């Protein structure tokens, strides 16, 4: 099962970010997430372990690259953060945000 990380305010930042993508890109990223959901465990080129409990779905679109950082909690894939990748490495700010959301998630349970 896939679940979106939820802020204390009730907002779901990854869902909101995905909704902002053009329709074709949303469909492609959604297909990749679904492939991971139903095919876990998977590896490269679609999934890469980032660190600790953080993994990434790697979507290659025609004009850009999208990453969705996620964690696994029992049988759930929890989407922590999504972004457009512009450099070879995952930007520190994006990774820090995923780490913070993971800590919030774990402290809430």
Steps between C-alpha positions, in 0.01 A plus 500: 500500500619854423438782745593866479688660789255726685597818685346577841284757317354221285672603176666235286796677334594221259142459377474877449834509318401210273173675414702801380676292232370490142255214435744283299770535765253420780401184317863391447601563863181329621579195288850484647365526856248224425776279357697539823188443712411172333851381411690568823785429550643661185837649418662718240414665273156567657584489872815601685579480870599851614586443867363331810127464451478736201462374143423680174277429204693615194273625221659608174269728305560626144638838610594456867555260787267457798583341834256388767664427836316238704526269796346165583296440813388137519304450176463872421703713261487852645585779255706761689612751237498559126721727291644568156861385492744750352840373620674164510457471877185536707496858633569521873187711562278236337662218694478699825128558442442126445699421816296749703173357371620148580586608857156664535335188368686273741440727803125511422467119504 
